[in-house]
Amino acid sequence: MDADIIVVGAGLAGLVAASEAADAGRSVLVLDQEPEQSVGGQAHWSLGGLFFVDSPEQRRMGIRDSSDLAHQDWMGSAQFDRECDYWPRQWAEAYLDFAAGEKRSWLRGMGHRVIPIVGWAERGDGRAEGHGNSVPRFHITWGTGPGLVAPFERRCREHARSGRLRFAFRHRVEALVKTGGAVTGVRGDVLRPDLTRRGTASNRDVVGGFEYSAQAVVVTSGGIGANHDLVRENWPERLGTPPKTMVSGVPAHVDGRMLRTARTAGANVINPDRMWHYVEGIRNWDPIWDNHGIRILPGPSSLWLDSDGVRLPGPNYPGCDTLGTLGHLRRTGHEYSWFVLTQKIIEKEFALSGSEQNPDLTGKDFKLLASRAFSKGAPGPIEDFKKHGEDFVVAEDLEDLVDGMNRVGDPGREIDVVRLRKLMEDRDRELANPYGKDAQLTMARSHRKHLGDRILRTAPPHAFLDRRNGPLIAVRLNILTRKTLGGLETDLLGRCLDVQGDPIAGLYAAGEVNGFGGGGMMGYNALEGTFLGGCLFSGRAAGRAAADAVV
């Protein structure tokens, strides 16, 4: 044997699985097609948001959470309705126990910390029994994605120094080797070394081959988000027609190759039509990878318009129901949409997803973080997008704003300034009383009762057409690819199952490649903060189970 266990993929799930297996005394070989500088994969670029239930941070902010409430929210969002949802449901139940139990203390034992303000992501579709978080649960890692990757990379590097673990970068797995029905190794291509910076596309020049053997192989290769043809191929009818154009929220290596490779070896892929793409994507003015998109994390106050300038119907408000809004736009034929807002709103409510877009959190800079909350003006990265971003329009009056929107928008999708002015006047008139019938304003007023929203995420309601609140801002929002919610079917040990539902000896999976657990533990929707947590939980389970199976 070249190792007891081979881990395919050096992203977060792979590092977790590898470190757990090495901790158990097993020899581990970690393979990845990318250069060493890209260790950590997509997780490095993330905001580091994690889903905890009834955490000390929640309790200190007066948030009353519970396992029962989290279960209600998860199942109302997942909407499991298929025969193949047996294992995804089991994974969901187990993950909820983990999120309400040892997840936080396990991470803290490795030095992980979160900021004290709990965010409120995916606020829901307006139904208690439906999709969404009833309470804030989004805990941001102090250090963002790199801060979450660091403890597991450190553990792996320590094992590498002792000789128990080896990394083999630029090794692209093309096949799983089977002996007597069991997976006993991998083979593939060695790619030419590449010094390209993290996240940029590396070369695919083959300079050799390899074949390695092991008692267990753990696949942790990620999803399909950068392969737009594959995204369209799996696009579900319930979300309307596939978009003609999308921006990429993930680097080019997130291509779905190992899903095909594992399926060829007999592994069952379920729920391929379940996916998670954002509707608030903006094109990065300073891109790292090709077609690089960034997601706006919005507060609840911006007006949301389709590409014709028609206000989206409730509950399609900013930050509420990602896939509900995506489905509405695609079923009505809109490739993009608009946020219309004021300077006061962008200063208070806009955040950008991504470690590189949040230098205060990523760099653990208390002074810079305080300036985000209490200083006048939007954070530097957001002001940079205002100045340089091709999707942003800034104007002192509505006529100039609409002229700019019509230049940025597609031909034939012109905004009518008269209709937009009437919409904004009607909306502003609702501010005369502390109550009213505009549901979005009612929601914003309600959410300001949450301390985190009042400090960081929700601007005081104000008139859009009052110049004192300006300038006016419009942002073209593109569909941004991100996560695969289905994948390799696995049992609670992370063992891949065949089409008959039987475990394939020696083959395990973790992370996005198995829908973060079971082949889709989030069902049709996600509650946010669950993607990274799914990598942690499934990587831990698969690494420990593979280690236990080694003889």
SEMIMI-207021 format. One record per residue (C-alpha): x, y, z. Coordinates in steps of 0.5 Angstrom, whole numbers, plus 500, padded with zeros to 3 digits. Last residue first. Layout:
BEGIN
XYZ;...
***
This chain:
BEGIN
486494518;484500516;476501517;477506523;481510519;476511514;470512519;474518522;476521516;469520513;466523519;470529520;470531513;462530513;462535519;467540517;465540510;458541512;459547517;463550511;456550507;451551513;453558514;447559510;440556511;440552505;435550500;432544496;435539501;440541505;443534507;444533499;448527497;449524504;453530507;455536504;452535498;456529497;462533492;460539497;464536503;465529504;466522500;468515502;470509498;474503501;468498500;462501496;456501501;450498498;444502496;442499490;445504486;452504490;453507496;459512498;461511505;461517509;460514516;453517516;451513509;453516503;450518496;455522492;452529490;446534491;447541494;452544489;454551491;456557487;454560481;452568481;446570477;447578476;445584480;446591476;447596482;443602483;445608487;442615489;447620492;444621497;440621504;440629504;437628497;430626499;428621494;429615498;426617504;428614510;428607514;434607519;439603516;439595517;446591518;451593522;449596529;441596528;442589525;446586530;442589536;435585533;430590534;432593527;429587524;422589525;423596522;426593516;420588516;415593516;419597510;419591506;411589508;409596505;402597509;404602514;407603521;411608524;407614520;409618515;414613512;409610507;410616503;417614501;414608498;409611494;414616492;419611490;414607486;412614482;419615481;420608478;414609473;416616471;423614470;422608465;427603466;430600459;430592458;431593450;438593450;441590456;442594462;449598464;447604459;439604461;441604469;446610467;440614464;436611470;440614475;441621471;433622472;433620479;438625481;445625485;447619481;451613482;451607477;454600479;455594475;461596472;465596478;470602479;468607483;462604487;466597487;472601490;467604495;465597497;472595498;473601503;467600507;462605506;462612509;461615516;465611522;461607527;461600525;466599519;471603523;470598529;472593524;478597522;481598529;480591531;484588525;483581525;486581518;480577515;475581519;478588517;480586510;473584508;473583500;479578500;475573505;469573500;462576501;461583500;457587505;452592504;447595509;450601513;454605508;450602502;443604505;445611507;448612500;441611497;438604494;436601488;438594487;437591480;435585476;439580471;437575466;430576467;425571463;419571468;421564470;428566471;427572476;421568480;426562481;432566483;428570488;425563491;432561491;435566495;429567500;430573505;437577504;434583500;426582499;423577495;417575500;414579497;413581489;419584485;419591483;418592476;424596473;424592466;431588469;427586475;427591481;429590488;428596493;434596498;432596505;433589508;441588509;445585503;450580502;453582495;456576492;462577488;463574481;470573477;469571470;476568470;479568476;482573481;478579478;479587480;472590478;469583480;462583476;456583481;452577484;446578488;442573485;445567488;446560486;445554490;443547487;439541487;438538480;444533481;439530487;443523487;449520485;451513486;458511486;459505481;467507479;464511473;460515478;466516482;470519476;464523474;463526481;471527480;470532474;465537477;469543475;471547481;478548478;475554475;475558481;468559485;463565485;463565477;458570473;452567469;450568462;444565458;441563465;437556465;430556464;425556470;427555477;422549478;425546471;431544475;438546472;443540471;445541464;445548465;450547471;454542467;455548462;457553467;463549470;465553475;460551480;460544479;462541486;468540491;473534490;473531497;473524495;476519501;480513498;481507503;485501504;491505499;494504493;497509488;498510481;501516477;502519470;507524467;508531464;500533463;499540461;493542465;495549467;493553473;487558473;487563478;485562485;492562489;497565484;500562479;507558480;505552476;508545476;506541470;500536471;501529474;496525471;491519474;491513478;487512484;487506490;484500493;476501491;473494493;469490488;474485487;480490486;478497484;482503482;479510482;480513475;482520473;485523479;489530478;496530481;499537481;500537489;502531492;501532500;504527505;502525512;505520517;512523516;512527522;513534518;507532514;503530521;504537523;502540516;496536517;494539523;496546521;492546515;486544519;487550524;488555518;482553514;477557519;482563519;483563512;475563511;474569515;479571520;475571526;470567523;463570522;457566526;450566522;445564526;440570527;433568528;427564524;432562519;429561512;424556508;417555511;413553517;413560520;412563513;415569510;419566505;425567510;431571513;436567509;442570513;441574520;448575523;451574530;455580533;461577537;466575532;468568531;474564534;477558532;483556537;483548536;479547542;475553540;473548534;471542538;467547543;463550537;461544534;460540540;452541541;447545537;451545530;452537531;445535533;443539527;448535523;446529525;438530523;441533517;445527515;439522517;435527512;440526506;440519508;433518506;432523501;433518495;425517496;424524495;420529498;425533503;423540504;430542506;427549508;422547512;426542515;432546517;427552520;423547524;430543526;433550528;427551532;427545536;434545537;433552540;434559539;432565543;437571541;438576547;445578544;449575549;445568548;446568540;454569542;453564547;451559542;443557541;444553534;451555530;451556523;458558520;460564516;467564514;467569509;469565504;475565499;480560503;474555503;474555496;480551496;484550503;491549499;491553493;499555494;500548493;498548486;492545484;490537482;490535489;492529492;493528500;496521502;495519509;498514514;494512520;495514527;488516529;490523528;492522521;485520520;482526523;487531519;486528513;478528513;479535516;484537510;479534505;473537507;477544507;480543500;486539499;482534494;482526494;484523500;488517500;488512506;493507509;498510504;502507498;500500500;
***
